[in-house]
Amino acid sequence: MSLRLYNTRTRTIEPFAPLRDGHVRIYVCGLTPSAEAHLGHARSFIFFDVLRRYLEHLGLGVTFVRNVTDIDDRSIARAIETGESWSAIVGRHFDSFTASMRRLGVRDPDVEPRATGYIEPIVAMIDELFAAQYAYTTEDGVYFAVKRFPRYGALAHRNVDELLAGARIAVDEHKHDALDFALWKFAKPGEPAWESPWGAGRPGWHIECSAMARAILGEPFDIHGGGYDLVFPHHENEIAQSEALMPAPPMANVWMHGGLLMFDGRKMSKSLGNFEPLFELLERHDPQAIRFLFLGTGYRKPMNFTEDAMTGCVRRMRSWVMSRANPPFWPHSSDASSTRSMKT
């Protein structure tokens, strides 16, 4: 097998070999369905779908995990705003996302764990972090003490001082240090909550992925992936809380991140008026043409989506399909030699 992958953590292209003979374990950070999926999600998940298919083409077995963060601050805030239950909001957006992925030809993951289905292993992992003196309790939750983990910043290739310069503490957080992050958030009145030894609440975003990956794939596993925007803080925090408990790091052998997607030269944002839900865009454009467009650009490169680029892609795809259906005539060698002799 001759496959080489770019590893974000080492910033090098490395020969890839499974940690276990003949089988590759992949964890990709999936959707937080508190809102509709967008085109940036599509680009990332199309790439990892291709990677998975190629590994299988090489004859390898693949266990592909893509999680669902089905409880978070935004879904709770949306529920309070609209009067709809948080679970109904999550369910509606997740169903829409799943339908869009299937239209794009993205295969369903082998395992699609939801954070709320893994509360027990999440609580157990936080308990281990307490025992190892990496966790502490405040009046609003449980936090990870970043300065206790000396390798923090290795994935983003930045030191702690550089990261601190851009860190912020929200007004409702009581953590000891700006870089510390929530492992468990105590519930406010009326919010959904699960029981824990420290008080009723819900898991922080980062601990969900660490606990689910460990429970499903074991440690270390082969590939951890997501969009480039997840390098810091999400994946950096995953590494810290996971490897703090590992006798022999790393958590994942290879870290892979897809490039960011711009929309008409700007970041997609509702406030900028250039955000379009993925399901609506798939009504206007051929889903396979979108897939074709994304696969024409290196997965790590930033990409700008425009209507002109889409139109050009449709034209190229149609030309390619027609050439496959009606291949050009190539003369046999004897015909070719006679043609050359006639021209001379």
Secondary structure in CASP SS format (residue, H / E / C, confidence):
PFRMAT SS
TARGET T0000
AUTHOR 0000-0000-0000
METHOD secondary structure of the structure
MODEL  1
M C 1.00
S C 1.00
L C 1.00
R E 1.00
L E 1.00
Y E 1.00
N E 1.00
T C 1.00
R C 1.00
T C 1.00
R C 1.00
T E 1.00
I E 1.00
E E 1.00
P E 1.00
F C 1.00
A C 1.00
P C 1.00
L C 1.00
R E 1.00
D C 1.00
G C 1.00
H E 1.00
V E 1.00
R E 1.00
I E 1.00
Y E 1.00
V E 1.00
C C 1.00
G C 1.00
L C 1.00
T C 1.00
P C 1.00
S C 1.00
A C 1.00
E C 1.00
A C 1.00
H C 1.00
L H 1.00
G H 1.00
H H 1.00
A H 1.00
R H 1.00
S H 1.00
F H 1.00
I H 1.00
F H 1.00
F H 1.00
D H 1.00
V H 1.00
L H 1.00
R H 1.00
R H 1.00
Y H 1.00
L H 1.00
E H 1.00
H H 1.00
L C 1.00
G C 1.00
L C 1.00
G E 1.00
V E 1.00
T E 1.00
F E 1.00
V E 1.00
R E 1.00
N C 1.00
V E 1.00
T C 1.00
D C 1.00
I C 1.00
D C 1.00
D H 1.00
R H 1.00
S H 1.00
I H 1.00
A H 1.00
R H 1.00
A H 1.00
I H 1.00
E H 1.00
T H 1.00
G C 1.00
E C 1.00
S C 1.00
W H 1.00
S H 1.00
A H 1.00
I H 1.00
V H 1.00
G H 1.00
R H 1.00
H H 1.00
F H 1.00
D H 1.00
S H 1.00
F H 1.00
T H 1.00
A H 1.00
S H 1.00
M H 1.00
R H 1.00
R H 1.00
L C 1.00
G C 1.00
V C 1.00
R C 1.00
D C 1.00
P C 1.00
D C 1.00
V E 1.00
E C 1.00
P C 1.00
R E 1.00
A H 1.00
T H 1.00
G H 1.00
Y C 1.00
I H 1.00
E H 1.00
P H 1.00
I H 1.00
V H 1.00
A H 1.00
M H 1.00
I H 1.00
D H 1.00
E H 1.00
L H 1.00
F H 1.00
A H 1.00
A C 1.00
Q C 1.00
Y C 1.00
A E 1.00
Y E 1.00
T E 1.00
T C 1.00
E C 1.00
D C 1.00
G E 1.00
V E 1.00
Y E 1.00
F E 1.00
A C 1.00
V H 1.00
K H 1.00
R H 1.00
F C 1.00
P C 1.00
R C 1.00
Y C 1.00
G C 1.00
A C 1.00
L C 1.00
A C 1.00
H C 1.00
R C 1.00
N C 1.00
V H 1.00
D H 1.00
E H 1.00
L H 1.00
L H 1.00
A H 1.00
G C 1.00
A C 1.00
R C 1.00
I C 1.00
A C 1.00
V C 1.00
D C 1.00
E C 1.00
H C 1.00
K C 1.00
H C 1.00
D C 1.00
A C 1.00
L C 1.00
D C 1.00
F E 1.00
A E 1.00
L E 1.00
W E 1.00
K E 1.00
F E 1.00
A C 1.00
K C 1.00
P C 1.00
G C 1.00
E C 1.00
P C 1.00
A C 1.00
W E 1.00
E C 1.00
S C 1.00
P C 1.00
W C 1.00
G C 1.00
A C 1.00
G E 1.00
R E 1.00
P E 1.00
G C 1.00
W H 1.00
H H 1.00
I H 1.00
E H 1.00
C H 1.00
S H 1.00
A H 1.00
M H 1.00
A H 1.00
R H 1.00
A H 1.00
I H 1.00
L H 1.00
G C 1.00
E C 1.00
P C 1.00
F E 1.00
D E 1.00
I E 1.00
H E 1.00
G E 1.00
G E 1.00
G E 1.00
Y H 1.00
D H 1.00
L H 1.00
V H 1.00
F H 1.00
P H 1.00
H H 1.00
H H 1.00
E H 1.00
N H 1.00
E H 1.00
I H 1.00
A H 1.00
Q H 1.00
S H 1.00
E H 1.00
A C 1.00
L C 1.00
M C 1.00
P C 1.00
A C 1.00
P C 1.00
P C 1.00
M C 1.00
A E 1.00
N E 1.00
V E 1.00
W E 1.00
M E 1.00
H E 1.00
G E 1.00
G C 1.00
L C 1.00
L E 1.00
M E 1.00
F E 1.00
D C 1.00
G C 1.00
R E 1.00
K E 1.00
M C 1.00
S C 1.00
K C 1.00
S C 1.00
L C 1.00
G C 1.00
N C 1.00
F C 1.00
E C 1.00
P C 1.00
L H 1.00
F H 1.00
E H 1.00
L H 1.00
L H 1.00
E H 1.00
R H 1.00
H C 1.00
D C 1.00
P H 1.00
Q H 1.00
A H 1.00
I H 1.00
R H 1.00
F H 1.00
L H 1.00
F H 1.00
L C 1.00
G C 1.00
T C 1.00
G C 1.00
Y C 1.00
R C 1.00
K C 1.00
P C 1.00
M E 1.00
N E 1.00
F E 1.00
T C 1.00
E H 1.00
D H 1.00
A H 1.00
M H 1.00
T H 1.00
G H 1.00
C H 1.00
V H 1.00
R H 1.00
R H 1.00
M H 1.00
R H 1.00
S H 1.00
W H 1.00
V H 1.00
M H 1.00
S H 1.00
R H 1.00
A H 1.00
N C 1.00
P C 1.00
P C 1.00
F C 1.00
W C 1.00
P C 1.00
H C 1.00
S H 1.00
S H 1.00
D H 1.00
A H 1.00
S H 1.00
S H 1.00
T H 1.00
R H 1.00
S H 1.00
M H 1.00
K H 1.00
T C 1.00
END
